[in-house]
Amino acid sequence: MHGVVATVDNGTLPKVYSLLVMRISRYIGGSLIEVFLASCAVLYAVMVIVEWVRIGAFISFRELDILLLAMVPMSIFVLPMALIFSVLIVLERLSSDSEIIAMKACGVSMRTIASPILVLSLACMIINLIMSTFAGPVSMQRIQDRLLEAAPKKMYAFLTERKFDNTFKDLVFYVESVDHAERVLNTVFLETTGTEKTIITAEKGFLDLGQSGIMMRLINGSMYMEKGASRRWLTFDEYVFSLEANLARELRIRTYDTATQPQLRIMISEDPRPRMIKEYHNRFAFPVLNIILALIGITFGIQKPRTQKFTGFIAGLGTIMGYYLVFVFADRLVKGGVLDPVLGAWLPNMAFGIVLLLVVVWRRSPLGKARI
């Protein structure tokens, strides 16, 4: 029986290897995108619920498109979180199934394994940059306009029973109870905060929307007025006056939240407050976080096959919490005038970059290799 000798053309080896690399990249990229989209869906659902709790009292089911608009600025936070979770979960699964070991045994480099992750992180960074500097502020402006347009018709939603409230400008407001069905305020107390002191009490009150704005109508009450040495006290059956509400503050929308970068730059030139300067640079610093998170995910995601499960999920939560704590710490230092606002905006990225560098150096050391 004659032996058969197989010959392999040396020119086909690079083609086979290139095909292998392409398939592995597609496999990792496909798994990554699946988990990324699922993570985005879960995170968006959670944040929409939170947003509904915050502004649900001010919108009706016909105005649910406002929540869809709110998903645009939400993506600034959703994308980085979804990225770190997807990278860690996918790499943890590949490691636990020994697929990473099999890939390396076939001569696949870390560059090939990491390339789909870096491509996704770069895409997230670009999208995040667009959302931070333009699309997010424009969406916030439209949300504010829609809410401010609808808010006067739903003023009862702004009022809290048995609590002193300053929703209305130059006025402290207190109401014992609110009948939302009948739209009646029971036992109303008002006090002006200007130089002329006025205290008004009434048995009942009504909020109406007139041509000149929000109107307050009080029934069966009394009024005490004090101006210098002059004091007056009178009673009334009905008293009607106009109110000016600080609705933007009640909706928790800050002035610079609705400003694009060119608009924010003009605002800073007129009023260079540290917080606004930090916000301007935050919009450039935060998108870069996507690249840092991808590198962190690659560093911590590849583990031994027998490593305990859910390590990636825990590492993701720890990373997000750590970044948040550093961000808040830098924000407090900027507010206190201790830290430059530009440095404060980039401090979290710098801190995580240094930590990542130290971990990489440690893992390449003999001690680190022995522990991995």
C-alpha atoms as a printed R data frame, in Angstrom:
    type eleno elety resid chain resno       x       y      z
1   ATOM     1    CA   MET     A     1   0.000   0.000  0.000
2   ATOM     2    CA   HIS     A     2   1.522   3.209 -1.098
3   ATOM     3    CA   GLY     A     3   1.577   6.178  1.329
4   ATOM     4    CA   VAL     A     4  -0.039   9.424  0.380
5   ATOM     5    CA   VAL     A     5   1.804  12.621  1.157
6   ATOM     6    CA   ALA     A     6  -0.329  15.738  1.465
7   ATOM     7    CA   THR     A     7   1.210  18.955  0.321
8   ATOM     8    CA   VAL     A     8   0.082  22.386  1.363
9   ATOM     9    CA   ASP     A     9   0.742  25.427 -0.730
10  ATOM    10    CA   ASN     A    10   2.488  27.993  1.451
11  ATOM    11    CA   GLY     A    11   0.490  30.703 -0.263
12  ATOM    12    CA   THR     A    12  -2.779  29.333  1.116
13  ATOM    13    CA   LEU     A    13  -1.709  29.537  4.781
14  ATOM    14    CA   PRO     A    14  -2.031  33.336  5.053
15  ATOM    15    CA   LYS     A    15  -5.430  33.119  3.342
16  ATOM    16    CA   VAL     A    16  -6.628  30.441  5.756
17  ATOM    17    CA   TYR     A    17  -5.360  32.437  8.717
18  ATOM    18    CA   SER     A    18  -7.003  35.633  7.414
19  ATOM    19    CA   LEU     A    19 -10.283  33.760  6.992
20  ATOM    20    CA   LEU     A    20  -9.952  32.402 10.542
21  ATOM    21    CA   VAL     A    21  -9.278  35.873 11.930
22  ATOM    22    CA   MET     A    22 -12.259  37.306 10.038
23  ATOM    23    CA   ARG     A    23 -14.619  34.610 11.337
24  ATOM    24    CA   ILE     A    24 -13.405  35.009 14.910
25  ATOM    25    CA   SER     A    25 -13.835  38.789 14.708
26  ATOM    26    CA   ARG     A    26 -17.369  38.340 13.370
27  ATOM    27    CA   TYR     A    27 -18.154  35.781 16.061
28  ATOM    28    CA   ILE     A    28 -16.934  38.009 18.894
29  ATOM    29    CA   GLY     A    29 -18.492  41.101 17.320
30  ATOM    30    CA   GLY     A    30 -21.857  39.379 16.865
31  ATOM    31    CA   SER     A    31 -21.914  38.141 20.459
32  ATOM    32    CA   LEU     A    32 -20.865  41.576 21.672
33  ATOM    33    CA   ILE     A    33 -23.595  43.406 19.752
34  ATOM    34    CA   GLU     A    34 -26.290  40.982 20.971
35  ATOM    35    CA   VAL     A    35 -25.371  41.509 24.628
36  ATOM    36    CA   PHE     A    36 -24.858  45.240 24.054
37  ATOM    37    CA   LEU     A    37 -28.339  45.706 22.581
38  ATOM    38    CA   ALA     A    38 -29.897  43.629 25.366
39  ATOM    39    CA   SER     A    39 -28.041  45.705 27.974
40  ATOM    40    CA   CYS     A    40 -29.217  48.926 26.308
41  ATOM    41    CA   ALA     A    41 -32.819  47.677 26.357
42  ATOM    42    CA   VAL     A    42 -32.667  46.840 30.070
43  ATOM    43    CA   LEU     A    43 -30.919  50.085 31.032
44  ATOM    44    CA   TYR     A    44 -33.288  52.195 28.919
45  ATOM    45    CA   ALA     A    45 -36.278  50.471 30.534
46  ATOM    46    CA   VAL     A    46 -34.952  51.233 34.018
47  ATOM    47    CA   MET     A    47 -34.173  54.865 33.185
48  ATOM    48    CA   VAL     A    48 -37.556  55.396 31.488
49  ATOM    49    CA   ILE     A    49 -39.260  54.148 34.656
50  ATOM    50    CA   VAL     A    50 -37.155  56.557 36.739
51  ATOM    51    CA   GLU     A    51 -37.977  59.411 34.362
52  ATOM    52    CA   TRP     A    52 -41.672  58.506 34.477
53  ATOM    53    CA   VAL     A    53 -41.608  58.718 38.276
54  ATOM    54    CA   ARG     A    54 -39.973  62.150 38.009
55  ATOM    55    CA   ILE     A    55 -42.201  63.776 35.374
56  ATOM    56    CA   GLY     A    56 -45.136  61.354 35.153
57  ATOM    57    CA   ALA     A    57 -47.381  63.680 37.129
58  ATOM    58    CA   PHE     A    58 -46.872  66.420 34.531
59  ATOM    59    CA   ILE     A    59 -47.642  64.439 31.373
60  ATOM    60    CA   SER     A    60 -50.573  62.391 30.109
61  ATOM    61    CA   PHE     A    61 -50.631  59.282 27.930
62  ATOM    62    CA   ARG     A    62 -51.029  61.536 24.895
63  ATOM    63    CA   GLU     A    63 -47.669  63.094 25.712
64  ATOM    64    CA   LEU     A    64 -45.637  59.889 26.060
65  ATOM    65    CA   ASP     A    65 -43.500  61.023 23.130
66  ATOM    66    CA   ILE     A    66 -41.772  63.245 25.709
67  ATOM    67    CA   LEU     A    67 -40.342  60.069 27.245
68  ATOM    68    CA   LEU     A    68 -39.059  59.055 23.815
69  ATOM    69    CA   LEU     A    69 -37.328  62.429 23.556
70  ATOM    70    CA   ALA     A    70 -35.842  61.831 27.002
71  ATOM    71    CA   MET     A    71 -34.165  58.666 25.694
72  ATOM    72    CA   VAL     A    72 -31.786  60.829 23.636
73  ATOM    73    CA   PRO     A    73 -29.973  62.478 26.588
74  ATOM    74    CA   MET     A    74 -30.306  59.180 28.500
75  ATOM    75    CA   SER     A    75 -27.999  57.555 25.954
76  ATOM    76    CA   ILE     A    76 -25.111  59.607 27.362
77  ATOM    77    CA   PHE     A    77 -25.236  57.332 30.422
78  ATOM    78    CA   VAL     A    78 -26.742  54.189 28.883
79  ATOM    79    CA   LEU     A    79 -24.080  53.604 26.213
80  ATOM    80    CA   PRO     A    80 -21.020  53.464 28.528
81  ATOM    81    CA   MET     A    81 -22.830  51.232 31.035
82  ATOM    82    CA   ALA     A    82 -24.083  48.882 28.305
83  ATOM    83    CA   LEU     A    83 -20.582  48.785 26.809
84  ATOM    84    CA   ILE     A    84 -18.754  47.751 29.992
85  ATOM    85    CA   PHE     A    85 -21.382  45.129 30.858
86  ATOM    86    CA   SER     A    86 -21.399  43.631 27.355
87  ATOM    87    CA   VAL     A    87 -17.596  43.449 27.125
88  ATOM    88    CA   LEU     A    88 -17.224  41.824 30.542
89  ATOM    89    CA   ILE     A    89 -20.100  39.368 30.051
90  ATOM    90    CA   VAL     A    90 -18.973  38.246 26.572
91  ATOM    91    CA   LEU     A    91 -15.307  37.846 27.518
92  ATOM    92    CA   GLU     A    92 -16.266  36.057 30.737
93  ATOM    93    CA   ARG     A    93 -18.399  33.582 28.760
94  ATOM    94    CA   LEU     A    94 -15.638  33.010 26.198
95  ATOM    95    CA   SER     A    95 -13.149  32.465 29.015
96  ATOM    96    CA   SER     A    96 -15.356  30.078 30.999
97  ATOM    97    CA   ASP     A    97 -16.010  27.998 27.856
98  ATOM    98    CA   SER     A    98 -12.237  27.895 27.155
99  ATOM    99    CA   GLU     A    99 -12.833  29.565 23.785
100 ATOM   100    CA   ILE     A   100 -10.208  32.223 24.498
101 ATOM   101    CA   ILE     A   101  -7.645  29.464 25.176
102 ATOM   102    CA   ALA     A   102  -8.643  27.691 21.941
103 ATOM   103    CA   MET     A   103  -8.279  30.913 19.953
104 ATOM   104    CA   LYS     A   104  -4.825  31.586 21.369
105 ATOM   105    CA   ALA     A   105  -3.833  27.964 20.656
106 ATOM   106    CA   CYS     A   106  -4.738  28.562 17.005
107 ATOM   107    CA   GLY     A   107  -2.388  31.532 16.919
108 ATOM   108    CA   VAL     A   108  -5.068  34.216 17.216
109 ATOM   109    CA   SER     A   109  -3.579  37.339 18.768
110 ATOM   110    CA   MET     A   110  -5.108  39.552 21.448
111 ATOM   111    CA   ARG     A   111  -5.364  42.266 18.811
112 ATOM   112    CA   THR     A   112  -7.857  40.114 16.904
113 ATOM   113    CA   ILE     A   113  -9.871  39.372 20.041
114 ATOM   114    CA   ALA     A   114  -9.883  43.011 21.134
115 ATOM   115    CA   SER     A   115 -10.541  44.645 17.745
116 ATOM   116    CA   PRO     A   116 -14.382  44.190 17.739
117 ATOM   117    CA   ILE     A   117 -14.505  45.595 21.278
118 ATOM   118    CA   LEU     A   118 -12.445  48.647 20.337
119 ATOM   119    CA   VAL     A   119 -14.558  49.245 17.214
120 ATOM   120    CA   LEU     A   120 -17.752  49.162 19.297
121 ATOM   121    CA   SER     A   121 -16.226  51.464 21.923
122 ATOM   122    CA   LEU     A   122 -15.160  53.925 19.216
123 ATOM   123    CA   ALA     A   123 -18.698  53.926 17.791
124 ATOM   124    CA   CYS     A   124 -20.104  54.512 21.296
125 ATOM   125    CA   MET     A   125 -17.662  57.378 21.821
126 ATOM   126    CA   ILE     A   126 -18.713  59.112 18.587
127 ATOM   127    CA   ILE     A   127 -22.434  58.665 19.322
128 ATOM   128    CA   ASN     A   128 -21.899  59.820 22.906
129 ATOM   129    CA   LEU     A   129 -20.044  62.915 21.706
130 ATOM   130    CA   ILE     A   130 -22.894  63.840 19.350
131 ATOM   131    CA   MET     A   131 -25.458  63.274 22.101
132 ATOM   132    CA   SER     A   132 -23.487  65.267 24.680
133 ATOM   133    CA   THR     A   133 -22.711  68.302 22.565
134 ATOM   134    CA   PHE     A   134 -25.752  68.649 20.303
135 ATOM   135    CA   ALA     A   135 -28.559  66.062 20.192
136 ATOM   136    CA   GLY     A   136 -28.935  65.805 23.975
137 ATOM   137    CA   PRO     A   137 -29.260  69.564 24.652
138 ATOM   138    CA   VAL     A   138 -31.639  69.997 21.691
139 ATOM   139    CA   SER     A   139 -33.840  67.178 23.016
140 ATOM   140    CA   MET     A   140 -33.772  68.678 26.516
141 ATOM   141    CA   GLN     A   141 -34.859  72.033 25.075
142 ATOM   142    CA   ARG     A   142 -37.822  70.413 23.318
143 ATOM   143    CA   ILE     A   143 -38.727  68.474 26.461
144 ATOM   144    CA   GLN     A   144 -38.618  71.671 28.508
145 ATOM   145    CA   ASP     A   145 -40.765  73.553 25.982
146 ATOM   146    CA   ARG     A   146 -43.352  70.764 25.923
147 ATOM   147    CA   LEU     A   147 -43.469  70.421 29.714
148 ATOM   148    CA   LEU     A   148 -43.629  74.166 30.314
149 ATOM   149    CA   GLU     A   149 -46.447  74.385 27.784
150 ATOM   150    CA   ALA     A   150 -48.418  71.646 29.532
151 ATOM   151    CA   ALA     A   151 -47.460  72.444 33.133
152 ATOM   152    CA   PRO     A   152 -49.822  75.408 33.753
153 ATOM   153    CA   LYS     A   153 -52.757  73.115 32.999
154 ATOM   154    CA   LYS     A   154 -51.504  70.672 35.631
155 ATOM   155    CA   MET     A   155 -50.453  72.986 38.415
156 ATOM   156    CA   TYR     A   156 -52.112  70.782 41.029
157 ATOM   157    CA   ALA     A   157 -49.457  68.143 40.311
158 ATOM   158    CA   PHE     A   158 -46.753  70.524 41.558
159 ATOM   159    CA   LEU     A   159 -48.356  70.992 44.984
160 ATOM   160    CA   THR     A   160 -47.488  68.847 47.994
161 ATOM   161    CA   GLU     A   161 -49.875  68.586 50.916
162 ATOM   162    CA   ARG     A   162 -48.798  69.857 54.360
163 ATOM   163    CA   LYS     A   163 -45.471  71.150 53.114
164 ATOM   164    CA   PHE     A   164 -44.176  74.692 52.649
165 ATOM   165    CA   ASP     A   165 -43.411  75.129 48.978
166 ATOM   166    CA   ASN     A   166 -41.805  77.885 46.897
167 ATOM   167    CA   THR     A   167 -42.935  76.744 43.466
168 ATOM   168    CA   PHE     A   168 -44.417  80.183 42.856
169 ATOM   169    CA   LYS     A   169 -42.087  83.155 42.535
170 ATOM   170    CA   ASP     A   170 -41.744  85.415 45.630
171 ATOM   171    CA   LEU     A   171 -44.315  83.311 47.471
172 ATOM   172    CA   VAL     A   172 -44.269  80.592 50.135
173 ATOM   173    CA   PHE     A   173 -47.238  78.296 49.640
174 ATOM   174    CA   TYR     A   174 -48.850  75.828 52.078
175 ATOM   175    CA   VAL     A   175 -51.968  73.737 51.579
176 ATOM   176    CA   GLU     A   176 -53.480  71.303 54.068
177 ATOM   177    CA   SER     A   177 -54.970  68.982 51.437
178 ATOM   178    CA   VAL     A   178 -55.466  68.829 47.662
179 ATOM   179    CA   ASP     A   179 -58.602  67.344 46.107
180 ATOM   180    CA   HIS     A   180 -57.325  66.415 42.626
181 ATOM   181    CA   ALA     A   181 -60.730  65.109 41.517
182 ATOM   182    CA   GLU     A   182 -62.558  68.355 42.339
183 ATOM   183    CA   ARG     A   183 -59.411  70.484 41.753
184 ATOM   184    CA   VAL     A   184 -59.814  72.210 45.121
185 ATOM   185    CA   LEU     A   185 -57.177  73.343 47.631
186 ATOM   186    CA   ASN     A   186 -58.292  73.082 51.253
187 ATOM   187    CA   THR     A   187 -56.932  75.406 53.997
188 ATOM   188    CA   VAL     A   188 -54.499  77.577 52.075
189 ATOM   189    CA   PHE     A   189 -51.674  79.656 53.585
190 ATOM   190    CA   LEU     A   190 -49.605  82.160 51.558
191 ATOM   191    CA   GLU     A   191 -46.749  84.443 52.557
192 ATOM   192    CA   THR     A   192 -44.823  86.810 50.292
193 ATOM   193    CA   THR     A   193 -41.019  86.826 50.415
194 ATOM   194    CA   GLY     A   194 -40.493  90.403 49.207
195 ATOM   195    CA   THR     A   195 -39.878  93.605 51.187
196 ATOM   196    CA   GLU     A   196 -43.621  94.080 51.739
197 ATOM   197    CA   LYS     A   197 -44.845  91.310 54.009
198 ATOM   198    CA   THR     A   198 -48.252  89.857 53.221
199 ATOM   199    CA   ILE     A   199 -49.869  86.810 54.817
200 ATOM   200    CA   ILE     A   200 -53.034  85.332 53.316
201 ATOM   201    CA   THR     A   201 -55.159  82.484 54.654
202 ATOM   202    CA   ALA     A   202 -58.270  81.001 53.061
203 ATOM   203    CA   GLU     A   203 -60.634  78.080 53.501
204 ATOM   204    CA   LYS     A   204 -60.446  77.019 49.872
205 ATOM   205    CA   GLY     A   205 -58.427  77.853 46.786
206 ATOM   206    CA   PHE     A   206 -58.552  77.193 43.056
207 ATOM   207    CA   LEU     A   207 -55.873  77.379 40.369
208 ATOM   208    CA   ASP     A   208 -57.104  78.493 36.967
209 ATOM   209    CA   LEU     A   209 -55.365  79.131 33.677
210 ATOM   210    CA   GLY     A   210 -56.337  82.547 32.338
211 ATOM   211    CA   GLN     A   211 -55.173  84.619 29.386
212 ATOM   212    CA   SER     A   212 -52.579  86.359 31.566
213 ATOM   213    CA   GLY     A   213 -51.238  83.088 33.011
214 ATOM   214    CA   ILE     A   214 -51.914  81.125 36.195
215 ATOM   215    CA   MET     A   215 -54.623  82.638 38.396
216 ATOM   216    CA   MET     A   216 -55.205  81.876 42.091
217 ATOM   217    CA   ARG     A   217 -58.764  82.225 43.397
218 ATOM   218    CA   LEU     A   218 -59.188  82.121 47.182
219 ATOM   219    CA   ILE     A   219 -62.527  81.743 48.985
220 ATOM   220    CA   ASN     A   220 -63.431  82.924 52.526
221 ATOM   221    CA   GLY     A   221 -60.139  84.179 53.879
222 ATOM   222    CA   SER     A   222 -58.208  86.991 55.473
223 ATOM   223    CA   MET     A   223 -55.162  89.070 54.568
224 ATOM   224    CA   TYR     A   224 -52.547  90.705 56.770
225 ATOM   225    CA   MET     A   225 -50.265  93.321 55.159
226 ATOM   226    CA   GLU     A   226 -47.260  95.044 56.678
227 ATOM   227    CA   LYS     A   227 -45.274  97.869 55.053
228 ATOM   228    CA   GLY     A   228 -42.939  99.785 57.319
229 ATOM   229    CA   ALA     A   229 -44.992 101.097 60.253
230 ATOM   230    CA   SER     A   230 -48.254 100.556 58.372
231 ATOM   231    CA   ARG     A   231 -50.274  97.412 59.096
232 ATOM   232    CA   ARG     A   232 -53.588  96.311 57.627
233 ATOM   233    CA   TRP     A   233 -55.867  93.353 58.155
234 ATOM   234    CA   LEU     A   234 -58.962  92.567 56.116
235 ATOM   235    CA   THR     A   235 -61.246  89.700 55.222
236 ATOM   236    CA   PHE     A   236 -62.644  88.681 51.850
237 ATOM   237    CA   ASP     A   237 -65.226  86.363 50.318
238 ATOM   238    CA   GLU     A   238 -63.227  85.940 47.137
239 ATOM   239    CA   TYR     A   239 -59.753  87.120 46.158
240 ATOM   240    CA   VAL     A   240 -58.203  86.599 42.712
241 ATOM   241    CA   PHE     A   241 -54.595  87.319 41.717
242 ATOM   242    CA   SER     A   242 -51.996  86.074 39.233
243 ATOM   243    CA   LEU     A   243 -49.063  83.769 39.989
244 ATOM   244    CA   GLU     A   244 -45.684  83.280 38.383
245 ATOM   245    CA   ALA     A   245 -44.319  79.744 38.731
246 ATOM   246    CA   ASN     A   246 -40.696  78.676 38.454
247 ATOM   247    CA   LEU     A   247 -41.627  75.586 36.462
248 ATOM   248    CA   ALA     A   248 -38.163  74.946 35.037
249 ATOM   249    CA   ARG     A   249 -36.821  74.523 38.559
250 ATOM   250    CA   GLU     A   250 -39.695  72.222 39.499
251 ATOM   251    CA   LEU     A   251 -38.961  70.094 36.442
252 ATOM   252    CA   ARG     A   252 -35.277  69.980 37.503
253 ATOM   253    CA   ILE     A   253 -34.007  71.200 34.157
254 ATOM   254    CA   ARG     A   254 -30.902  73.336 34.540
255 ATOM   255    CA   THR     A   255 -30.177  76.238 32.212
256 ATOM   256    CA   TYR     A   256 -27.084  74.682 30.656
257 ATOM   257    CA   ASP     A   257 -28.845  71.325 30.103
258 ATOM   258    CA   THR     A   258 -30.647  72.850 27.119
259 ATOM   259    CA   ALA     A   259 -27.598  74.629 25.655
260 ATOM   260    CA   THR     A   260 -25.493  73.213 22.825
261 ATOM   261    CA   GLN     A   261 -21.729  73.721 22.964
262 ATOM   262    CA   PRO     A   262 -21.702  77.058 21.048
263 ATOM   263    CA   GLN     A   263 -24.564  78.343 23.219
264 ATOM   264    CA   LEU     A   264 -22.841  77.136 26.385
265 ATOM   265    CA   ARG     A   265 -19.632  78.871 25.301
266 ATOM   266    CA   ILE     A   266 -21.538  82.154 25.008
267 ATOM   267    CA   MET     A   267 -23.118  81.621 28.426
268 ATOM   268    CA   ILE     A   268 -19.670  81.007 29.941
269 ATOM   269    CA   SER     A   269 -18.292  84.195 28.377
270 ATOM   270    CA   GLU     A   270 -21.111  86.137 30.056
271 ATOM   271    CA   ASP     A   271 -21.049  84.240 33.368
272 ATOM   272    CA   PRO     A   272 -17.884  82.108 33.808
273 ATOM   273    CA   ARG     A   273 -19.088  79.988 36.716
274 ATOM   274    CA   PRO     A   274 -16.891  76.937 37.489
275 ATOM   275    CA   ARG     A   275 -19.868  74.570 37.252
276 ATOM   276    CA   MET     A   276 -20.688  75.716 33.713
277 ATOM   277    CA   ILE     A   277 -17.043  75.483 32.642
278 ATOM   278    CA   LYS     A   278 -16.885  71.941 34.027
279 ATOM   279    CA   GLU     A   279 -20.113  71.026 32.217
280 ATOM   280    CA   TYR     A   280 -18.635  72.307 28.941
281 ATOM   281    CA   HIS     A   281 -15.584  70.044 29.283
282 ATOM   282    CA   ASN     A   282 -17.608  67.131 30.720
283 ATOM   283    CA   ARG     A   283 -19.253  66.821 27.324
284 ATOM   284    CA   PHE     A   284 -15.864  66.053 25.766
285 ATOM   285    CA   ALA     A   285 -14.452  64.019 28.656
286 ATOM   286    CA   PHE     A   286 -17.410  61.699 29.156
287 ATOM   287    CA   PRO     A   287 -17.387  60.201 25.615
288 ATOM   288    CA   VAL     A   288 -13.692  59.263 26.046
289 ATOM   289    CA   LEU     A   289 -14.823  57.091 28.954
290 ATOM   290    CA   ASN     A   290 -16.108  54.560 26.399
291 ATOM   291    CA   ILE     A   291 -12.552  53.794 25.249
292 ATOM   292    CA   ILE     A   292 -11.316  53.509 28.846
293 ATOM   293    CA   LEU     A   293 -14.188  51.178 29.759
294 ATOM   294    CA   ALA     A   294 -13.448  48.969 26.754
295 ATOM   295    CA   LEU     A   295  -9.811  48.627 27.850
296 ATOM   296    CA   ILE     A   296 -10.928  47.898 31.418
297 ATOM   297    CA   GLY     A   297 -13.331  45.262 30.090
298 ATOM   298    CA   ILE     A   298 -10.579  43.591 28.060
299 ATOM   299    CA   THR     A   299  -8.208  43.643 31.041
300 ATOM   300    CA   PHE     A   300 -10.642  42.178 33.565
301 ATOM   301    CA   GLY     A   301 -12.896  40.187 31.226
302 ATOM   302    CA   ILE     A   302 -10.404  37.534 30.134
303 ATOM   303    CA   GLN     A   303 -10.116  35.096 33.047
304 ATOM   304    CA   LYS     A   304  -9.263  31.504 33.871
305 ATOM   305    CA   PRO     A   305 -11.907  28.969 32.721
306 ATOM   306    CA   ARG     A   306 -12.725  27.971 36.307
307 ATOM   307    CA   THR     A   307 -13.146  31.517 37.567
308 ATOM   308    CA   GLN     A   308 -16.346  32.080 39.548
309 ATOM   309    CA   LYS     A   309 -19.304  33.198 37.435
310 ATOM   310    CA   PHE     A   310 -20.768  36.721 37.475
311 ATOM   311    CA   THR     A   311 -17.306  38.151 38.151
312 ATOM   312    CA   GLY     A   312 -17.706  40.327 35.053
313 ATOM   313    CA   PHE     A   313 -21.056  41.674 36.215
314 ATOM   314    CA   ILE     A   314 -19.621  42.520 39.632
315 ATOM   315    CA   ALA     A   315 -16.578  44.153 38.021
316 ATOM   316    CA   GLY     A   316 -18.905  46.220 35.815
317 ATOM   317    CA   LEU     A   317 -20.906  47.455 38.787
318 ATOM   318    CA   GLY     A   318 -17.697  48.232 40.666
319 ATOM   319    CA   THR     A   319 -16.331  50.198 37.711
320 ATOM   320    CA   ILE     A   320 -19.498  52.274 37.345
321 ATOM   321    CA   MET     A   321 -19.704  52.969 41.081
322 ATOM   322    CA   GLY     A   322 -16.014  53.869 41.207
323 ATOM   323    CA   TYR     A   323 -16.338  56.303 38.309
324 ATOM   324    CA   TYR     A   324 -19.424  57.872 39.876
325 ATOM   325    CA   LEU     A   325 -17.654  58.389 43.211
326 ATOM   326    CA   VAL     A   326 -14.628  60.010 41.550
327 ATOM   327    CA   PHE     A   327 -16.961  62.165 39.431
328 ATOM   328    CA   VAL     A   328 -18.890  63.364 42.503
329 ATOM   329    CA   PHE     A   329 -15.634  63.963 44.402
330 ATOM   330    CA   ALA     A   330 -14.264  66.095 41.540
331 ATOM   331    CA   ASP     A   331 -17.575  67.952 41.288
332 ATOM   332    CA   ARG     A   332 -17.462  68.831 44.997
333 ATOM   333    CA   LEU     A   333 -13.872  70.061 44.702
334 ATOM   334    CA   VAL     A   334 -14.809  72.276 41.742
335 ATOM   335    CA   LYS     A   335 -17.814  73.710 43.614
336 ATOM   336    CA   GLY     A   336 -15.596  74.436 46.619
337 ATOM   337    CA   GLY     A   337 -13.085  76.282 44.446
338 ATOM   338    CA   VAL     A   338 -10.337  73.761 45.306
339 ATOM   339    CA   LEU     A   339 -10.001  72.213 41.837
340 ATOM   340    CA   ASP     A   340  -9.820  73.803 38.400
341 ATOM   341    CA   PRO     A   341 -13.072  73.024 36.503
342 ATOM   342    CA   VAL     A   342 -11.236  71.781 33.394
343 ATOM   343    CA   LEU     A   343  -9.120  69.407 35.479
344 ATOM   344    CA   GLY     A   344 -12.239  68.402 37.413
345 ATOM   345    CA   ALA     A   345 -13.955  67.357 34.183
346 ATOM   346    CA   TRP     A   346 -11.064  65.114 33.134
347 ATOM   347    CA   LEU     A   347 -10.079  63.844 36.604
348 ATOM   348    CA   PRO     A   348 -12.264  60.663 36.523
349 ATOM   349    CA   ASN     A   349 -10.810  59.625 33.149
350 ATOM   350    CA   MET     A   350  -7.279  60.350 34.351
351 ATOM   351    CA   ALA     A   351  -7.831  58.369 37.558
352 ATOM   352    CA   PHE     A   352  -9.217  55.338 35.721
353 ATOM   353    CA   GLY     A   353  -6.472  55.581 33.096
354 ATOM   354    CA   ILE     A   354  -3.802  55.464 35.811
355 ATOM   355    CA   VAL     A   355  -5.505  52.524 37.548
356 ATOM   356    CA   LEU     A   356  -5.753  50.671 34.225
357 ATOM   357    CA   LEU     A   357  -2.062  51.292 33.497
358 ATOM   358    CA   LEU     A   358  -1.038  50.022 36.941
359 ATOM   359    CA   VAL     A   359  -3.141  46.862 36.501
360 ATOM   360    CA   VAL     A   360  -1.592  46.159 33.084
361 ATOM   361    CA   VAL     A   361   1.932  46.642 34.462
362 ATOM   362    CA   TRP     A   362   1.131  44.387 37.435
363 ATOM   363    CA   ARG     A   363  -0.312  41.643 35.228
364 ATOM   364    CA   ARG     A   364   2.828  41.618 33.097
365 ATOM   365    CA   SER     A   365   5.050  41.312 36.156
366 ATOM   366    CA   PRO     A   366   6.132  37.833 37.410
367 ATOM   367    CA   LEU     A   367   3.904  38.179 40.475
368 ATOM   368    CA   GLY     A   368   0.911  39.150 38.372
369 ATOM   369    CA   LYS     A   369   1.432  36.300 35.892
370 ATOM   370    CA   ALA     A   370   1.581  33.859 38.784
371 ATOM   371    CA   ARG     A   371  -1.781  35.070 40.129
372 ATOM   372    CA   ILE     A   372  -3.635  35.057 36.799
